[in-house]
């Protein structure tokens, strides 16, 4: 696919006698990120990263990108005929160095003049002049071969009211005009989508995650002309623009407007943002004041309303992130998740925070049927307590008039006479409800328990080994990685135990499965009383739990 596109591009280059063609990552406005229509570099190379420049000659094609994308680019450029140039690496030519060597004497360097800023375009022109070469900037060659190119974006536009902007559009325009007067400029050409959105108090969606409107703006003492697509102009927006004495013109007519600015006028613009074609359209007698757009500094100084809204936004987002972190800590290792699914969960949390009241909705917590707790007081009284309905609601039989569901812990009985757990009169079926208590020389050390189905006796043993043999405190004893015998030679080992232990167990002949879901490894609580009468406690990290003292 990519080799075929390169061949088509080279045919267009050959017809125009263009020797080298540059395709940057850019739109007509020098935006940091670009919409689908402007992803020409991605189309011609196959590399989808957000930063990079492609250079195509009649025999070579190269992509320059930075270290963030070396691995991605290497993978995506395989079998495309495009060579990866790792920017900043020793021995790798810069873009200008490569162009200087690739552009033949008297040749032609081409690029779409709308996607190269005027400052960089001037560097390309100087390089071409060194080689007695010329520039070809009037056509978008990638656009010519891009059969199914997405159309220009034209997302709905919303007006940013005073409760969010804190300053009217009229006041902002007056400030910019005052700065133009200081600079001696009669016309200000503005192409930055960010600055236009700030100046006009409008927001759009023409770039993903960037609320801007694809447009240009021209400002004089008498006029404010907004060059924008007609598709976004609703009746409400037209009324707002009329109220602020802002006239609209077709988006694509901006270059004709610039070309018609008469000699003798002084134009304020930023060559680092305005594209090369736009500046080239200005007639020879127009004086250019190349300075940073006045709105850049103005919008960086936040008014009281903007400051308040910034704080509110951080509070709202902080609530969403805090809930997400809580969910993550409680579910990692228990609920299957990936970076993408976790990101989706966070986005869902954020979406619930709006300016409108919402009815509370319960989440979907892990469902279990057993609770363990232990307690102790200053007199040395201690309780180890476990309660379990089993199978969520137990037997499904409620005591009439109470709403209390009867437990079903005897459900593991067997009718096989050969089974130790065969059901019989006067015999209690085997179950896994084991409240634990530790004694030393007949004196109480404290209550403990590790609930979790058939892991309970194993979990309690491991916690006791950690306590008695490894002298861990209660929290360390519960935090330590666990192992579970499943049957036969099959073991499950928590990933936190490490691959070295897993490999050693396998070498002994065990069939080891390393697990991420820690919920099946038991959930415990501990209170120990020291010889000095002081209590220490620990709570399970694998589920909800808490230590409380009073």
C-alpha positions in Angstrom: 0.0 0.0 0.0 2.7 2.5 1.0 5.0 1.6 -1.8 2.2 2.1 -4.3 1.3 5.5 -2.8 5.0 6.6 -3.0 5.1 5.5 -6.7 2.0 7.7 -7.4 3.5 10.6 -5.6 6.8 10.3 -7.6 4.8 10.3 -10.8 3.3 13.6 -9.8 6.7 14.9 -8.8 8.2 13.8 -12.1 5.5 15.6 -14.1 6.3 18.8 -12.2 10.1 18.2 -12.3 10.2 18.2 -8.5 13.3 16.5 -7.1 12.6 16.5 -3.4 9.2 16.8 -1.7 8.7 17.5 2.0 5.6 16.3 3.9 5.5 17.6 7.6 3.0 16.9 10.4 1.0 20.1 10.2 -2.2 21.8 9.2 -2.6 25.2 7.7 -2.4 26.8 11.2 0.8 25.3 12.7 -1.3 23.3 15.2 0.4 20.9 17.5 -2.1 18.1 16.7 -3.9 17.8 13.4 -7.3 16.4 12.3 -7.7 13.5 9.9 -7.8 15.6 6.8 -4.3 16.9 7.5 -2.6 13.6 8.2 -0.8 13.5 4.9 2.5 12.4 6.4 0.8 9.4 8.0 -0.9 8.6 4.7 2.3 8.6 2.6 4.5 6.7 5.2 2.2 4.6 7.3 3.6 6.1 10.5 0.8 7.3 12.7 2.8 9.0 15.5 1.9 12.7 16.3 5.3 14.1 15.3 7.5 13.5 12.2 8.5 14.8 8.8 8.7 12.8 5.6 11.1 13.6 2.7 10.6 11.9 -0.7 13.0 11.9 -3.6 12.8 10.0 -6.8 14.8 7.1 -5.3 14.4 7.4 -1.5 11.9 8.1 1.2 12.7 9.0 4.8 10.9 9.7 8.0 12.4 11.9 10.7 11.0 11.5 14.2 12.1 11.8 17.8 12.9 9.2 20.4 9.3 8.9 21.6 8.5 7.1 18.4 11.6 5.1 17.5 10.0 1.7 18.3 6.6 2.5 16.8 8.1 4.0 13.6 10.5 1.0 13.2 7.5 -1.3 13.3 5.2 0.7 11.1 7.8 1.4 8.4 8.7 -2.2 7.8 8.4 -3.1 4.1 7.2 0.4 3.2 10.3 1.6 1.4 10.5 4.4 4.0 13.8 4.7 6.0 13.6 5.7 9.6 15.9 8.6 10.6 16.2 8.7 14.4 16.5 12.4 15.2 19.3 13.3 17.6 21.1 10.1 17.2 24.8 10.2 16.4 25.5 10.0 12.6 21.9 10.7 11.6 21.6 13.7 9.3 19.2 16.5 10.3 16.4 17.4 7.9 18.3 20.4 6.5 21.5 18.3 6.1 19.7 15.7 4.2 17.9 18.2 2.0 21.2 19.9 1.2 22.7 16.6 0.0 19.5 15.4 -1.8 18.6 18.5 -3.7 20.5 18.6 -6.9 22.1 21.7 -8.4 19.4 23.7 -10.3 16.7 21.3 -9.0 13.3 21.9 -7.4 12.3 21.5 -3.7 8.6 21.1 -3.3 6.1 21.2 -0.4 2.6 22.4 0.2 3.2 26.0 1.2 0.1 26.0 3.5 1.6 23.4 5.9 5.1 24.9 6.3 5.4 28.0 8.5 6.9 31.1 6.9 10.1 31.0 9.1 10.9 27.4 8.0 9.9 28.1 4.5 12.5 30.9 4.4 15.2 28.5 5.5 14.1 26.1 2.6 14.3 29.1 0.2 17.8 30.0 1.4 18.9 26.4 0.9 17.4 26.3 -2.6 19.2 29.5 -3.5 22.5 27.9 -2.4 21.9 25.2 -5.0 20.5 27.6 -7.7 17.3 25.6 -7.2 13.7 26.8 -6.9 10.7 26.1 -4.7 7.4 24.6 -5.8 4.8 25.3 -3.1 1.5 25.9 -4.9 0.2 22.3 -4.8 -0.6 19.6 -2.3 0.7 16.5 -4.1 -0.3 14.1 -1.4 -3.8 15.5 -1.7 -3.8 14.8 -5.4 -3.2 11.1 -4.9 -5.3 10.7 -1.7 -8.5 9.3 -3.2 -10.6 8.9 0.0 -9.2 11.8 1.9 -11.4 12.9 4.8 -13.1 16.2 4.3 -12.2 19.3 6.3 -13.6 19.1 9.8 -16.5 21.4 10.7 -17.7 20.4 14.2 -20.4 22.5 15.9 -19.3 25.7 17.4 -20.4 26.9 20.9 -20.1 30.3 22.4 -18.0 30.7 25.5 -20.2 32.9 27.8 -18.9 35.4 30.3 -19.3 33.0 33.2 -16.5 31.0 31.6 -14.4 33.6 29.7 -14.6 36.4 32.2 -14.0 38.9 29.5 -16.1 40.0 26.5 -15.0 39.5 22.9 -15.3 43.3 22.4 -12.8 44.0 25.2 -10.4 41.5 23.9 -10.6 42.9 20.3 -10.0 46.4 21.8 -6.9 45.2 23.6 -5.4 43.6 20.4 -6.2 46.7 18.4 -4.4 48.8 21.0 -1.3 46.5 20.6 -1.5 46.8 16.8 -1.4 50.6 17.2 1.7 50.3 19.3 3.3 48.1 16.6 2.3 50.6 13.9 0.2 47.9 12.2 -2.9 48.6 10.2 -3.8 44.9 9.6 -3.3 41.8 11.9 -3.4 38.4 10.3 -4.1 35.7 12.8 -3.9 32.0 11.9 -3.4 30.3 15.2 -6.6 28.3 16.0 -5.9 28.6 19.8 -5.6 32.4 19.6 -8.7 32.8 17.5 -10.8 30.7 19.9 -9.6 32.8 22.8 -10.1 36.1 21.0 -13.7 35.4 19.8 -14.8 33.4 22.9 -15.8 30.4 20.8 -15.0 26.7 21.1 -15.2 23.9 18.6 -14.1 20.4 18.0 -12.1 20.4 14.7 -9.1 18.7 16.3 -9.6 15.8 18.7 -9.2 16.9 22.3 -8.5 20.5 21.2 -11.7 22.7 21.3 -10.8 24.9 18.2 -12.6 26.0 15.1 -10.8 25.7 11.7 -10.6 29.4 10.7 -8.5 32.5 10.0 -8.9 36.0 11.2 -8.1 39.4 9.9 -8.3 42.5 12.1 -8.1 46.2 11.2 -9.2 49.3 13.1 -12.6 49.1 11.4 -13.2 45.4 10.7 -12.9 42.0 12.2 -13.2 39.4 9.5 -13.5 35.7 10.5 -12.8 33.3 7.6 -14.7 30.2 8.6 -16.6 27.4 7.0 -20.3 28.2 6.4 -21.4 24.8 7.8 -20.6 25.9 11.4 -22.6 29.2 11.2 -25.9 28.6 13.1 -28.4 31.4 13.7 -27.3 31.8 17.3 -23.6 32.1 16.2 -24.5 34.6 13.5 -26.4 36.8 16.0 -23.5 36.6 18.4 -21.0 37.6 15.7 -23.2 40.5 14.5 -23.5 41.7 18.1 -19.7 41.9 18.3 -19.4 43.5 14.8 -17.6 40.4 13.4 -18.1 39.7 9.7 -17.6 36.3 8.2 -16.0 35.2 5.0 -15.5 31.8 3.3 -12.6 29.9 4.9 -10.7 29.4 1.7 -10.9 33.1 0.7 -8.3 34.1 3.3 -5.4 34.0 0.8 -7.3 36.2 -1.7 -7.8 38.7 1.1 -4.2 38.7 2.0 -3.1 39.1 -1.6 -5.4 42.1 -1.9 -3.9 44.0 1.0 -2.5 47.1 -0.8 1.1 48.3 -0.8 1.9 50.7 2.0 -0.1 48.8 4.6 1.7 47.4 7.7 0.7 43.8 8.6 1.3 42.3 12.0 1.8 38.5 11.9 3.9 35.7 13.4 6.0 34.0 10.8 6.5 31.1 13.2 2.7 30.4 13.0 1.6 31.8 9.6 2.2 29.5 6.8 4.7 30.2 3.9 2.1 30.5 1.2 0.1 33.1 3.1 3.2 35.3 3.7 4.2 34.8 0.0 0.8 36.0 -1.1 1.4 39.5 0.4 2.3 42.0 -2.3 5.8 43.4 -2.4 4.9 46.9 -1.0 3.4 45.5 2.2 5.5 46.0 5.3 5.6 42.9 7.7 5.9 43.2 11.4 7.0 39.7 12.4 6.1 39.5 16.1 4.4 37.0 18.5 0.7 37.4 18.2 -0.5 39.8 20.9 -3.1 37.4 22.1 -0.5 34.9 23.2 0.6 37.0 26.2 -2.9 38.3 26.8 -4.5 34.8 27.1 -1.6 33.6 29.4 -2.7 36.2 32.0 -5.8 34.6 33.6 -8.6 36.8 34.9 -10.4 36.1 38.1 -13.2 34.1 36.4 -10.7 31.9 34.5 -8.7 31.3 37.7 -11.9 30.3 39.5 -13.0 28.0 36.7 -9.5 26.4 36.5 -9.7 25.6 40.2 -13.2 24.1 39.8 -12.1 22.0 36.8 -9.2 20.6 38.9 -11.5 19.8 41.8 -13.9 18.0 39.5 -11.2 16.1 37.7 -9.5 15.4 41.0 -12.7 13.8 42.3 -12.8 11.6 39.1 -9.1 10.7 39.4 -9.4 9.9 43.1 -12.4 7.6 42.5 -10.4 6.0 39.7 -7.3 5.4 41.9 -9.5 3.9 44.6 -11.1 1.6 42.1 -7.7 0.7 40.6 -6.2 -0.2 44.0 -9.1 -2.3 45.0 -9.5 -4.1 41.7 -6.0 -4.6 40.3 -5.2 -8.2 40.5 -8.8 -9.1 41.0 -10.6 -7.7 38.0 -9.1 -8.3 34.5 -8.0 -5.0 33.1 -5.6 -3.4 30.6 -4.4 0.2 30.2 -7.2 0.7 27.7 -10.0 -0.7 29.9 -8.7 1.3 32.9 -8.6 4.5 30.8 -12.2 3.8 29.7 -13.2 3.5 33.3 -11.6 6.8 34.1 -13.4 8.4 31.2 -16.7 7.1 32.5 -16.0 8.5 35.9 -15.2 11.9 34.4 -18.4 11.8 32.3 -20.5 11.6 35.5 -19.3 15.0 36.7 -21.5 17.6 35.0 -23.2 20.9 35.9 -26.5 19.0 36.3 -27.7 17.0 39.2 -27.6 13.2 38.7 -29.3 10.5 40.7 -26.7 8.3 42.5 -26.0 5.0 40.9 -24.4 2.0 42.6 -21.2 0.5 41.1 -20.5 -3.1 40.5 -18.3 -4.3 43.4 -16.9 -7.8 43.7 -19.5 -10.0 45.2 -18.7 -12.3 48.1 -20.6 -14.1 50.8 -18.2 -14.1 53.7 -17.1 -11.5 56.3 -14.3 -11.9 58.8 -13.6 -9.5 61.7 -11.6 -9.6 64.9 -11.6 -7.3 67.9 -9.9 -6.9 71.3 -10.2 -4.6 74.3 -8.0 -3.2 77.0 -9.0 -6.0 79.4 -7.7 -8.6 77.0 -11.0 -9.8 75.7 -10.7 -10.9 72.1 -13.1 -12.2 69.5 -12.4 -14.0 66.2 -15.6 -13.9 64.2 -16.5 -15.2 60.7 -19.9 -15.1 59.1 -20.8 -16.6 55.8 -24.1 -17.0 53.9 -22.3 -18.8 51.1 -23.4 -18.5 47.4 -24.2 -14.8 48.0 -27.6 -15.2 49.6 -27.0 -18.6 51.2 -29.8 -21.1 51.1 -32.2 -18.6 49.6 -34.5 -19.2 52.6 -35.4 -16.3 54.8 -36.6 -16.5 58.4 -40.2 -15.3 58.2 -40.7 -11.7 59.4 -37.0 -11.0 59.7 -35.5 -10.7 56.2 -32.6 -12.8 57.5 -31.3 -15.3 54.9 -30.2 -18.7 56.2 -26.6 -19.7 55.4 -25.8 -22.6 53.1 -22.3 -23.6 54.3 -23.2 -27.3 54.3 -23.5 -27.3 50.5 -20.3 -29.2 50.0 -21.7 -32.4 51.3 -21.4 -35.6 49.3 -23.7 -38.6 48.9 -20.8 -40.9 48.1 -20.5 -43.4 51.0 -16.7 -43.5 50.3 -16.4 -39.8 50.9 -15.3 -38.4 54.3 -17.9 -35.7 53.7 -20.8 -38.1 53.1 -24.0 -36.7 54.5 -25.2 -38.6 57.6 -27.3 -38.1 60.7 -25.5 -36.4 63.6 -22.7 -35.4 61.3 -21.7 -31.8 60.3 -20.7 -31.4 56.7 -17.2 -30.2 56.0 -17.0 -26.5 55.3 -14.3 -23.8 55.1 -15.4 -21.4 57.9 -12.4 -21.2 60.2 -12.1 -18.3 62.7 -8.5 -18.6 64.0 -7.0 -17.8 67.4 -3.3 -18.0 68.3 -2.1 -19.0 71.8 1.4 -19.1 73.2 1.9 -21.3 76.3 -1.8 -21.2 76.9 -1.9 -17.4 76.9 -3.9 -15.5 74.2 -1.8 -13.8 71.5 -4.7 -12.8 69.4 -7.5 -13.5 66.9 -6.9 -13.9 63.1 -8.6 -15.3 60.1 -8.1 -15.8 56.4 -11.4 -16.3 54.6 -11.6 -17.5 51.0 -13.1 -20.9 50.3 -10.6 -23.8 50.2 -7.7 -21.3 50.6 -8.7 -20.7 54.2 -6.6 -23.5 55.9 -3.7 -22.9 53.5 -3.9 -19.1 54.0 -4.0 -19.4 57.7 -1.0 -21.7 57.7 1.0 -19.2 55.5 0.1 -16.3 57.7 1.2 -18.3 60.8 4.5 -19.3 59.1 5.1 -15.6 58.2 4.5 -14.7 61.9 6.2 -17.5 63.8 9.1 -18.5 61.5 9.8 -15.2 59.6 8.9 -12.9 62.5 6.7 -10.6 60.3 4.4 -8.1 61.9 0.7 -8.5 61.2 0.6 -6.3 58.1 3.7 -7.9 56.6 2.3 -11.4 57.3 -0.8 -10.4 55.3 1.0 -8.5 52.5 3.4 -11.4 51.7 2.7 -13.2 48.4 0.8 -16.5 48.8 0.7 -19.9 47.2 -2.3 -22.2 46.8 -2.4 -25.9 46.3 -5.1 -26.6 43.7 -4.8 -30.4 43.5 -2.3 -33.0 42.4 0.9 -31.2 41.6 -0.9 -28.0 40.6 0.0 -24.8 42.4 -1.1 -21.2 41.9 1.4 -18.6 42.8 0.9 -14.8 43.1 3.0 -12.9 40.6 4.4 -10.8 43.5 6.4 -13.9 44.6 8.6 -13.5 41.6 9.6 -15.7 38.6 12.6 -17.1 40.4 10.4 -18.8 43.0 8.0 -20.0 40.3 11.0 -21.5 38.3 12.3 -23.2 41.4 9.0 -24.8 42.1 8.7 -26.0 38.5 12.2 -27.5 38.8 10.9 -29.6 41.7 8.2 -31.0 39.5 5.2 -28.7 40.4 2.8 -27.4 37.8 2.9 -23.7 38.6 0.4 -21.1 37.3 1.3 -17.5 38.1 -1.9 -15.5 38.8 -2.7 -11.9 38.8 -6.2 -12.3 40.4 -5.3 -12.2 44.1 -8.8 -12.3 45.3 -8.8 -16.1 45.2 -5.7 -16.2 47.5 -7.7 -15.4 50.7 -8.5 -12.3 52.6 -7.5 -11.9 56.3 -7.3 -9.8 59.4 -5.0 -10.0 62.4 -4.7 -8.6 65.9 -1.7 -9.7 68.1 -1.2 -8.7 71.7 2.4 -8.2 72.7 4.0 -9.1 76.0 3.7 -5.5 77.0 -0.1 -5.6 76.4 0.1 -3.4 73.3 -2.0 -4.5 70.3 -0.7 -4.5 66.7 -3.0 -5.2 63.8 -3.0 -5.8 60.1 -5.6 -5.8 57.3 -5.9 -7.5 54.0 -4.5 -5.7 50.9 -6.4 -8.0 48.5 -9.8 -6.6 49.4 -11.6 -4.0 51.4 -10.4 -3.9 55.0 -9.5 -1.5 57.8 -7.8 -1.3 61.2 -9.6 0.9 63.7 -8.5 1.8 67.2 -10.2 3.9 69.9 
